[in-house]
Amino acid sequence: MVDEVSLGLMPTMVDRVLQVLHEIRDRGVTVLMVGQKVEKALAMVDRAYMPQTGKIAMSGAGRELLESPDIRRAYLGL
């Protein structure tokens, strides 16, 4: 489990840390990640749970959630 792994890191380091987590996942190790870089996290995860007011508002495949208009509006400001 990693929590807010990108907090305080420069962008190039964030990318490297996420790459390492992706490599760990590719080896078959489950990675539980809590993070603030929603767009980057959803692009790499198999499954995601999106909380809202203390409850799971949406869940599903990371890429599917990344394309969701509701997620894009609520978490990405798009």
C-alpha positions in Angstrom: 0.0 0.0 0.0 1.2 3.5 -0.8 -0.5 6.6 0.4 -0.1 10.0 -1.4 3.1 8.7 -3.0 3.4 11.8 -5.2 3.0 14.4 -2.4 5.8 16.9 -2.5 7.7 15.3 -5.4 8.8 17.1 -8.6 6.8 15.9 -11.7 9.7 13.8 -13.1 10.0 11.9 -9.9 6.3 11.3 -9.7 6.4 9.8 -13.2 9.3 7.5 -12.1 7.6 6.4 -8.9 4.4 5.6 -10.9 6.5 3.6 -13.4 8.0 1.6 -10.6 4.6 0.9 -9.2 3.4 -0.2 -12.6 6.4 -2.6 -12.9 5.6 -4.1 -9.5 2.0 -4.6 -10.6 3.1 -6.2 -13.8 5.0 -8.8 -11.7 1.6 -9.9 -10.3 1.9 -8.0 -7.0 -1.3 -6.3 -5.9 -0.7 -2.6 -5.3 -3.2 -0.5 -3.2 -2.7 3.1 -4.0 -4.3 6.2 -2.4 -3.3 9.3 -4.3 -4.0 12.8 -5.5 -2.8 12.4 -9.1 -6.1 11.0 -10.2 -5.6 11.1 -13.9 -2.2 9.4 -13.8 -3.5 6.8 -11.3 -6.6 5.9 -13.3 -4.5 5.5 -16.4 -2.4 2.7 -14.8 -4.8 0.8 -12.4 -6.8 -2.2 -13.1 -9.6 -1.2 -10.7 -10.4 2.0 -8.9 -12.9 3.2 -6.2 -13.8 6.8 -6.2 -15.0 8.2 -2.9 -17.4 11.0 -2.4 -18.6 12.3 1.0 -17.3 9.2 2.7 -18.9 6.6 0.4 -17.9 4.9 -2.8 -19.5 6.9 -5.6 -18.2 5.0 -8.5 -16.0 2.0 -9.1 -14.7 0.2 -12.1 -11.8 -0.3 -14.5 -9.4 2.7 -14.3 -9.5 3.5 -18.0 -13.3 3.4 -18.0 -13.5 5.8 -15.0 -11.0 8.1 -16.7 -13.4 8.4 -19.6 -16.4 9.0 -17.4 -17.8 12.6 -17.7 -18.8 12.5 -14.0 -15.2 11.6 -12.9 -13.6 14.1 -15.3 -15.8 16.8 -13.9 -15.6 16.0 -10.2 -11.9 14.9 -9.9 -10.1 16.4 -12.9 -12.0 19.7 -13.3 -12.6 19.0 -17.0 
